[in-house]
Amino acid sequence: MTGVRLRHLTFTGPSVNPAELKFGNGLNIIFGASNTGKSFASKAILFMLGAIKSLPETEEITAYESAWLGLTLPGGRNVTLYRPTRGGHFKLTAP
């Protein structure tokens, strides 16, 4: 395998069920009606990769404290990036 593969984007919080977007092998297309989170999902991926400093402010995100991005690295190693939804430092963990 070459490149990095996204496995999942997950948000967790103390009083809500996790919100998870899973990615399969190959091309993944995010589609849906207006105001269903497509743009937020793409910005959340950029946030988790360090390309932007903060998540877009939405009413829904306030209940979530943590963001997790599961990745498969070249060579097949699975890792997960953790970052508080309010921004700040990353942690790299093995699943």
N, CA, C and O atoms as CSV, one atom per row, in Angstrom:
chain,resi,resn,atom,element,x,y,z
A,1,MET,N,N,0.836,-1.182,0.000
A,1,MET,CA,C,0.000,0.000,0.000
A,1,MET,C,C,0.880,1.244,0.000
A,1,MET,O,O,1.899,1.293,0.689
A,2,THR,N,N,0.488,2.228,-0.761
A,2,THR,CA,C,1.179,3.510,-0.729
A,2,THR,C,C,0.199,4.558,-0.229
A,2,THR,O,O,-1.006,4.454,-0.460
A,3,GLY,N,N,0.713,5.548,0.444
A,3,GLY,CA,C,-0.146,6.605,0.973
A,3,GLY,C,C,-0.797,6.222,2.283
A,3,GLY,O,O,-0.596,5.131,2.816
A,4,VAL,N,N,-1.577,7.150,2.780
A,4,VAL,CA,C,-2.289,6.977,4.042
A,4,VAL,C,C,-3.764,6.788,3.724
A,4,VAL,O,O,-4.313,7.491,2.876
A,5,ARG,N,N,-4.409,5.842,4.401
A,5,ARG,CA,C,-5.837,5.586,4.193
A,5,ARG,C,C,-6.619,6.000,5.431
A,5,ARG,O,O,-6.243,5.659,6.552
A,6,LEU,N,N,-7.698,6.729,5.228
A,6,LEU,CA,C,-8.597,7.070,6.332
A,6,LEU,C,C,-9.441,5.847,6.665
A,6,LEU,O,O,-9.945,5.174,5.767
A,7,ARG,N,N,-9.596,5.556,7.966
A,7,ARG,CA,C,-10.450,4.447,8.403
A,7,ARG,C,C,-11.739,4.943,9.032
A,7,ARG,O,O,-12.814,4.407,8.764
A,8,HIS,N,N,-11.630,5.977,9.878
A,8,HIS,CA,C,-12.830,6.517,10.512
A,8,HIS,C,C,-12.554,7.908,11.052
A,8,HIS,O,O,-11.411,8.271,11.328
A,9,LEU,N,N,-13.614,8.674,11.196
A,9,LEU,CA,C,-13.613,9.965,11.875
A,9,LEU,C,C,-14.696,9.853,12.934
A,9,LEU,O,O,-15.863,9.628,12.614
A,10,THR,N,N,-14.311,10.010,14.199
A,10,THR,CA,C,-15.241,9.788,15.301
A,10,THR,C,C,-15.185,10.950,16.274
A,10,THR,O,O,-14.116,11.488,16.558
A,11,PHE,N,N,-16.342,11.328,16.778
A,11,PHE,CA,C,-16.447,12.346,17.823
A,11,PHE,C,C,-17.073,11.708,19.046
A,11,PHE,O,O,-18.052,10.970,18.939
A,12,THR,N,N,-16.495,12.000,20.237
A,12,THR,CA,C,-17.021,11.457,21.482
A,12,THR,C,C,-17.216,12.567,22.502
A,12,THR,O,O,-16.554,13.604,22.462
A,13,GLY,N,N,-18.139,12.321,23.410
A,13,GLY,CA,C,-18.411,13.257,24.494
A,13,GLY,C,C,-19.039,12.515,25.652
A,13,GLY,O,O,-19.532,11.401,25.474
A,14,PRO,N,N,-19.033,13.110,26.843
A,14,PRO,CA,C,-19.490,12.403,28.034
A,14,PRO,C,C,-20.991,12.119,28.069
A,14,PRO,O,O,-21.407,11.166,28.729
A,15,SER,N,N,-21.805,12.899,27.393
A,15,SER,CA,C,-23.258,12.733,27.517
A,15,SER,C,C,-23.945,12.439,26.183
A,15,SER,O,O,-25.162,12.575,26.063
A,16,VAL,N,N,-23.164,12.038,25.189
A,16,VAL,CA,C,-23.727,11.735,23.865
A,16,VAL,C,C,-23.138,10.433,23.334
A,16,VAL,O,O,-22.038,10.033,23.716
A,17,ASN,N,N,-23.875,9.790,22.461
A,17,ASN,CA,C,-23.337,8.618,21.778
A,17,ASN,C,C,-22.274,9.074,20.785
A,17,ASN,O,O,-22.369,10.176,20.246
A,18,PRO,N,N,-21.266,8.246,20.538
A,18,PRO,CA,C,-20.252,8.621,19.547
A,18,PRO,C,C,-20.887,8.852,18.174
A,18,PRO,O,O,-21.842,8.175,17.793
A,19,ALA,N,N,-20.344,9.805,17.454
A,19,ALA,CA,C,-20.735,10.049,16.063
A,19,ALA,C,C,-19.569,9.584,15.202
A,19,ALA,O,O,-18.448,10.066,15.361
A,20,GLU,N,N,-19.828,8.650,14.290
A,20,GLU,CA,C,-18.730,8.046,13.537
A,20,GLU,C,C,-19.030,8.035,12.043
A,20,GLU,O,O,-20.140,7.728,11.609
A,21,LEU,N,N,-18.021,8.374,11.287
A,21,LEU,CA,C,-18.051,8.281,9.833
A,21,LEU,C,C,-16.973,7.274,9.456
A,21,LEU,O,O,-15.788,7.522,9.677
A,22,LYS,N,N,-17.375,6.141,8.889
A,22,LYS,CA,C,-16.424,5.094,8.514
A,22,LYS,C,C,-16.078,5.215,7.035
A,22,LYS,O,O,-16.924,5.554,6.208
A,23,PHE,N,N,-14.821,4.930,6.722
A,23,PHE,CA,C,-14.334,4.971,5.351
A,23,PHE,C,C,-13.943,3.565,4.918
A,23,PHE,O,O,-13.302,2.835,5.674
A,24,GLY,N,N,-14.323,3.187,3.718
A,24,GLY,CA,C,-13.944,1.895,3.169
A,24,GLY,C,C,-12.694,2.013,2.319
A,24,GLY,O,O,-12.153,3.104,2.142
A,25,ASN,N,N,-12.241,0.888,1.794
A,25,ASN,CA,C,-11.106,0.893,0.869
A,25,ASN,C,C,-11.523,1.577,-0.425
A,25,ASN,O,O,-12.687,1.514,-0.819
A,26,GLY,N,N,-10.590,2.218,-1.073
A,26,GLY,CA,C,-10.872,2.862,-2.342
A,26,GLY,C,C,-11.534,4.215,-2.176
A,26,GLY,O,O,-11.400,4.866,-1.140
A,27,LEU,N,N,-12.247,4.629,-3.206
A,27,LEU,CA,C,-12.887,5.935,-3.234
A,27,LEU,C,C,-14.098,5.965,-2.307
A,27,LEU,O,O,-14.932,5.060,-2.341
A,28,ASN,N,N,-14.192,6.996,-1.488
A,28,ASN,CA,C,-15.347,7.213,-0.621
A,28,ASN,C,C,-15.981,8.536,-1.016
A,28,ASN,O,O,-15.286,9.539,-1.184
A,29,ILE,N,N,-17.293,8.539,-1.163
A,29,ILE,CA,C,-18.029,9.744,-1.533
A,29,ILE,C,C,-18.988,10.081,-0.407
A,29,ILE,O,O,-19.785,9.245,0.019
A,30,ILE,N,N,-18.903,11.308,0.069
A,30,ILE,CA,C,-19.822,11.784,1.099
A,30,ILE,C,C,-20.884,12.612,0.387
A,30,ILE,O,O,-20.569,13.618,-0.250
A,31,PHE,N,N,-22.141,12.190,0.496
A,31,PHE,CA,C,-23.209,12.922,-0.180
A,31,PHE,C,C,-24.435,12.973,0.721
A,31,PHE,O,O,-24.572,12.170,1.643
A,32,GLY,N,N,-25.305,13.904,0.454
A,32,GLY,CA,C,-26.537,14.033,1.216
A,32,GLY,C,C,-27.176,15.381,0.973
A,32,GLY,O,O,-26.673,16.205,0.210
A,33,ALA,N,N,-28.289,15.584,1.637
A,33,ALA,CA,C,-29.039,16.833,1.510
A,33,ALA,C,C,-28.267,17.985,2.149
A,33,ALA,O,O,-27.266,17.776,2.834
A,34,SER,N,N,-28.745,19.190,1.914
A,34,SER,CA,C,-28.135,20.383,2.518
A,34,SER,C,C,-28.212,20.303,4.040
A,34,SER,O,O,-29.156,19.747,4.600
A,35,ASN,N,N,-27.200,20.869,4.697
A,35,ASN,CA,C,-27.139,20.938,6.164
A,35,ASN,C,C,-27.149,19.576,6.843
A,35,ASN,O,O,-27.781,19.407,7.886
A,36,THR,N,N,-26.451,18.602,6.257
A,36,THR,CA,C,-26.355,17.289,6.892
A,36,THR,C,C,-24.936,16.940,7.319
A,36,THR,O,O,-24.700,15.834,7.806
A,37,GLY,N,N,-23.972,17.868,7.146
A,37,GLY,CA,C,-22.642,17.653,7.681
A,37,GLY,C,C,-21.540,17.332,6.694
A,37,GLY,O,O,-20.432,16.998,7.112
A,38,LYS,N,N,-21.800,17.421,5.412
A,38,LYS,CA,C,-20.760,17.090,4.424
A,38,LYS,C,C,-19.567,18.031,4.519
A,38,LYS,O,O,-18.424,17.576,4.585
A,39,SER,N,N,-19.814,19.314,4.527
A,39,SER,CA,C,-18.719,20.293,4.632
A,39,SER,C,C,-18.037,20.195,5.984
A,39,SER,O,O,-16.815,20.319,6.075
A,40,PHE,N,N,-18.817,19.973,7.038
A,40,PHE,CA,C,-18.232,19.825,8.363
A,40,PHE,C,C,-17.284,18.629,8.387
A,40,PHE,O,O,-16.193,18.719,8.951
A,41,ALA,N,N,-17.684,17.516,7.785
A,41,ALA,CA,C,-16.834,16.320,7.770
A,41,ALA,C,C,-15.507,16.600,7.076
A,41,ALA,O,O,-14.455,16.192,7.569
A,42,SER,N,N,-15.540,17.285,5.946
A,42,SER,CA,C,-14.283,17.569,5.248
A,42,SER,C,C,-13.412,18.523,6.063
A,42,SER,O,O,-12.192,18.363,6.098
A,43,LYS,N,N,-14.017,19.506,6.713
A,43,LYS,CA,C,-13.239,20.420,7.556
A,43,LYS,C,C,-12.718,19.712,8.801
A,43,LYS,O,O,-11.634,20.035,9.287
A,44,ALA,N,N,-13.473,18.755,9.318
A,44,ALA,CA,C,-13.008,17.995,10.481
A,44,ALA,C,C,-11.779,17.157,10.127
A,44,ALA,O,O,-10.870,17.022,10.947
A,45,ILE,N,N,-11.740,16.600,8.930
A,45,ILE,CA,C,-10.555,15.853,8.493
A,45,ILE,C,C,-9.361,16.795,8.401
A,45,ILE,O,O,-8.270,16.455,8.858
A,46,LEU,N,N,-9.554,17.968,7.819
A,46,LEU,CA,C,-8.469,18.954,7.757
A,46,LEU,C,C,-8.007,19.350,9.157
A,46,LEU,O,O,-6.807,19.485,9.396
A,47,PHE,N,N,-8.942,19.537,10.080
A,47,PHE,CA,C,-8.627,19.860,11.473
A,47,PHE,C,C,-7.772,18.756,12.095
A,47,PHE,O,O,-6.778,19.038,12.765
A,48,MET,N,N,-8.156,17.515,11.875
A,48,MET,CA,C,-7.422,16.395,12.466
A,48,MET,C,C,-6.040,16.217,11.846
A,48,MET,O,O,-5.142,15.670,12.487
A,49,LEU,N,N,-5.861,16.665,10.624
A,49,LEU,CA,C,-4.548,16.572,9.974
A,49,LEU,C,C,-3.698,17.819,10.201
A,49,LEU,O,O,-2.572,17.902,9.711
A,50,GLY,N,N,-4.235,18.789,10.943
A,50,GLY,CA,C,-3.473,19.983,11.292
A,50,GLY,C,C,-3.513,21.090,10.262
A,50,GLY,O,O,-2.778,22.069,10.391
A,51,ALA,N,N,-4.352,20.968,9.239
A,51,ALA,CA,C,-4.406,21.984,8.187
A,51,ALA,C,C,-5.194,23.223,8.606
A,51,ALA,O,O,-4.964,24.311,8.077
A,52,ILE,N,N,-6.120,23.066,9.553
A,52,ILE,CA,C,-6.849,24.214,10.101
A,52,ILE,C,C,-6.810,24.123,11.622
A,52,ILE,O,O,-6.699,23.032,12.182
A,53,LYS,N,N,-6.901,25.274,12.285
A,53,LYS,CA,C,-6.707,25.327,13.740
A,53,LYS,C,C,-7.954,25.037,14.552
A,53,LYS,O,O,-7.854,24.675,15.725
A,54,SER,N,N,-9.134,25.189,13.950
A,54,SER,CA,C,-10.352,24.963,14.728
A,54,SER,C,C,-11.443,24.378,13.848
A,54,SER,O,O,-11.447,24.534,12.627
A,55,LEU,N,N,-12.369,23.697,14.516
A,55,LEU,CA,C,-13.535,23.162,13.830
A,55,LEU,C,C,-14.559,24.269,13.623
A,55,LEU,O,O,-14.592,25.232,14.389
A,56,PRO,N,N,-15.391,24.145,12.604
A,56,PRO,CA,C,-16.478,25.111,12.455
A,56,PRO,C,C,-17.399,25.044,13.677
A,56,PRO,O,O,-17.670,23.961,14.197
A,57,GLU,N,N,-17.870,26.187,14.124
A,57,GLU,CA,C,-18.795,26.224,15.259
A,57,GLU,C,C,-20.183,25.803,14.791
A,57,GLU,O,O,-20.781,26.437,13.922
A,58,THR,N,N,-20.680,24.729,15.379
A,58,THR,CA,C,-22.045,24.283,15.120
A,58,THR,C,C,-22.686,23.957,16.453
A,58,THR,O,O,-21.995,23.689,17.435
A,59,GLU,N,N,-23.998,23.981,16.485
A,59,GLU,CA,C,-24.710,23.642,17.716
A,59,GLU,C,C,-24.430,22.202,18.125
A,59,GLU,O,O,-24.326,21.903,19.315
A,60,GLU,N,N,-24.308,21.307,17.147
A,60,GLU,CA,C,-24.129,19.887,17.430
A,60,GLU,C,C,-22.766,19.572,18.037
A,60,GLU,O,O,-22.668,18.681,18.880
A,61,ILE,N,N,-21.729,20.269,17.637
A,61,ILE,CA,C,-20.372,19.916,18.078
A,61,ILE,C,C,-20.142,20.238,19.548
A,61,ILE,O,O,-19.224,19.683,20.152
A,62,THR,N,N,-20.940,21.109,20.138
A,62,THR,CA,C,-20.697,21.520,21.521
A,62,THR,C,C,-20.794,20.358,22.509
A,62,THR,O,O,-20.189,20.426,23.580
A,63,ALA,N,N,-21.527,19.303,22.189
A,63,ALA,CA,C,-21.665,18.154,23.088
A,63,ALA,C,C,-20.469,17.210,23.021
A,63,ALA,O,O,-20.317,16.344,23.883
A,64,TYR,N,N,-19.630,17.366,22.018
A,64,TYR,CA,C,-18.499,16.460,21.819
A,64,TYR,C,C,-17.209,17.116,22.284
A,64,TYR,O,O,-16.951,18.286,21.997
A,65,GLU,N,N,-16.401,16.344,23.007
A,65,GLU,CA,C,-15.137,16.860,23.545
A,65,GLU,C,C,-13.910,16.377,22.788
A,65,GLU,O,O,-12.866,17.030,22.814
A,66,SER,N,N,-14.029,15.239,22.114
A,66,SER,CA,C,-12.855,14.607,21.510
A,66,SER,C,C,-13.127,14.208,20.072
A,66,SER,O,O,-14.234,13.801,19.719
A,67,ALA,N,N,-12.097,14.332,19.253
A,67,ALA,CA,C,-12.156,13.885,17.863
A,67,ALA,C,C,-11.068,12.836,17.658
A,67,ALA,O,O,-9.966,12.959,18.192
A,68,TRP,N,N,-11.385,11.817,16.891
A,68,TRP,CA,C,-10.479,10.704,16.627
A,68,TRP,C,C,-10.462,10.445,15.126
A,68,TRP,O,O,-11.518,10.363,14.499
A,69,LEU,N,N,-9.275,10.316,14.549
A,69,LEU,CA,C,-9.143,10.000,13.130
A,69,LEU,C,C,-8.296,8.744,13.001
A,69,LEU,O,O,-7.101,8.755,13.296
A,70,GLY,N,N,-8.924,7.665,12.561
A,70,GLY,CA,C,-8.218,6.407,12.357
A,70,GLY,C,C,-7.559,6.385,10.993
A,70,GLY,O,O,-8.183,6.708,9.982
A,71,LEU,N,N,-6.296,6.001,10.973
A,71,LEU,CA,C,-5.506,5.980,9.741
A,71,LEU,C,C,-4.814,4.635,9.580
A,71,LEU,O,O,-4.468,3.985,10.566
A,72,THR,N,N,-4.614,4.222,8.339
A,72,THR,CA,C,-3.718,3.118,8.024
A,72,THR,C,C,-2.530,3.721,7.293
A,72,THR,O,O,-2.677,4.333,6.235
A,73,LEU,N,N,-1.356,3.538,7.871
A,73,LEU,CA,C,-0.129,4.108,7.315
A,73,LEU,C,C,0.455,3.195,6.244
A,73,LEU,O,O,0.109,2.015,6.183
A,74,PRO,N,N,1.347,3.732,5.388
A,74,PRO,CA,C,2.038,2.859,4.442
A,74,PRO,C,C,2.697,1.712,5.209
A,74,PRO,O,O,3.301,1.932,6.259
A,75,GLY,N,N,2.586,0.525,4.702
A,75,GLY,CA,C,3.103,-0.638,5.406
A,75,GLY,C,C,2.028,-1.350,6.207
A,75,GLY,O,O,2.259,-2.447,6.716
A,76,GLY,N,N,0.840,-0.731,6.328
A,76,GLY,CA,C,-0.284,-1.399,6.970
A,76,GLY,C,C,-0.502,-1.127,8.441
A,76,GLY,O,O,-1.440,-1.674,9.022
A,77,ARG,N,N,0.317,-0.311,9.068
A,77,ARG,CA,C,0.163,-0.034,10.502
A,77,ARG,C,C,-1.040,0.881,10.738
A,77,ARG,O,O,-1.165,1.927,10.102
A,78,ASN,N,N,-1.922,0.479,11.655
A,78,ASN,CA,C,-3.077,1.286,12.027
A,78,ASN,C,C,-2.743,2.165,13.220
A,78,ASN,O,O,-2.180,1.696,14.209
A,79,VAL,N,N,-3.088,3.432,13.124
A,79,VAL,CA,C,-2.916,4.383,14.223
A,79,VAL,C,C,-4.172,5.244,14.296
A,79,VAL,O,O,-4.970,5.287,13.359
A,80,THR,N,N,-4.329,5.925,15.421
A,80,THR,CA,C,-5.448,6.843,15.595
A,80,THR,C,C,-4.917,8.160,16.127
A,80,THR,O,O,-4.157,8.188,17.095
A,81,LEU,N,N,-5.320,9.253,15.489
A,81,LEU,CA,C,-5.012,10.594,15.979
A,81,LEU,C,C,-6.142,11.045,16.891
A,81,LEU,O,O,-7.317,10.890,16.559
A,82,TYR,N,N,-5.785,11.602,18.034
A,82,TYR,CA,C,-6.761,12.171,18.970
A,82,TYR,C,C,-6.502,13.667,19.067
A,82,TYR,O,O,-5.351,14.103,19.065
A,83,ARG,N,N,-7.565,14.447,19.152
A,83,ARG,CA,C,-7.430,15.886,19.364
A,83,ARG,C,C,-8.702,16.403,20.036
A,83,ARG,O,O,-9.803,16.025,19.635
A,84,PRO,N,N,-8.571,17.256,21.045
A,84,PRO,CA,C,-9.775,17.861,21.625
A,84,PRO,C,C,-10.511,18.681,20.564
A,84,PRO,O,O,-9.880,19.307,19.712
A,85,THR,N,N,-11.833,18.676,20.618
A,85,THR,CA,C,-12.602,19.414,19.617
A,85,THR,C,C,-12.399,20.919,19.735
A,85,THR,O,O,-12.671,21.650,18.783
A,86,ARG,N,N,-11.930,21.392,20.873
A,86,ARG,CA,C,-11.666,22.823,21.051
A,86,ARG,C,C,-10.295,23.222,20.506
A,86,ARG,O,O,-9.896,24.383,20.602
A,87,GLY,N,N,-9.579,22.257,19.937
A,87,GLY,CA,C,-8.240,22.520,19.415
A,87,GLY,C,C,-7.189,22.117,20.428
A,87,GLY,O,O,-7.513,21.663,21.526
A,88,GLY,N,N,-5.957,22.280,20.064
A,88,GLY,CA,C,-4.875,21.922,20.962
A,88,GLY,C,C,-4.013,20.826,20.382
A,88,GLY,O,O,-4.002,20.581,19.176
A,89,HIS,N,N,-3.288,20.170,21.279
A,89,HIS,CA,C,-2.291,19.186,20.877
A,89,HIS,C,C,-2.920,17.879,20.416
A,89,HIS,O,O,-4.026,17.519,20.819
A,90,PHE,N,N,-2.187,17.184,19.565
A,90,PHE,CA,C,-2.562,15.872,19.061
A,90,PHE,C,C,-1.955,14.798,19.946
A,90,PHE,O,O,-0.947,15.020,20.618
A,91,LYS,N,N,-2.582,13.632,19.936
A,91,LYS,CA,C,-1.978,12.424,20.481
A,91,LYS,C,C,-2.078,11.368,19.394
A,91,LYS,O,O,-3.080,11.284,18.684
A,92,LEU,N,N,-1.039,10.572,19.272
A,92,LEU,CA,C,-1.033,9.460,18.328
A,92,LEU,C,C,-1.113,8.186,19.142
A,92,LEU,O,O,-0.277,7.954,20.014
A,93,THR,N,N,-2.108,7.358,18.868
A,93,THR,CA,C,-2.278,6.115,19.609
A,93,THR,C,C,-2.382,4.960,18.630
A,93,THR,O,O,-2.718,5.147,17.461
A,94,ALA,N,N,-2.092,3.771,19.121
A,94,ALA,CA,C,-2.349,2.560,18.347
A,94,ALA,C,C,-3.744,2.086,18.751
A,94,ALA,O,O,-4.120,2.198,19.918
A,95,PRO,N,N,-4.513,1.560,17.802
A,95,PRO,CA,C,-5.896,1.170,18.132
A,95,PRO,C,C,-5.965,0.045,19.142
A,95,PRO,O,O,-7.057,-0.386,19.512
